[in-house]
Amino acid sequence: MTRFFFIVSFILYASGAAAQQPGHDACARDVTRFCRPVMNNGDQAVLACLKQNRTRLSKGCDKVLTEHGQ
């Protein structure tokens, strides 16, 4: 899970979006809310969970996923 936050944070930083986002991770709350059961199953499981819950995600998280081809 920590690795997931690191990867998303790194992507945000590298894309320049980190300066525009309040906080370090636009998807942290969504991951905690919708994907808690799979948090320890690796990045791909969390990403799949976020995609599965796409219609319920915050606008910020949805935007991050969209900007990164997800």
C-alpha angles and dihedrals in degrees: 000000000000088000090055092054090047092051094047091045090050091049091050092048094046092049093049092241093113091077089053096046121082105231126009101278127036092195101046095098092044092050091051093045102043108016106040093119092059100037093108095046096081139264096293092055091051092047091049089050092051090050090048090054094041096130091054098048124110116260091248094054092044089052092051092051092047093048090053097049098259 
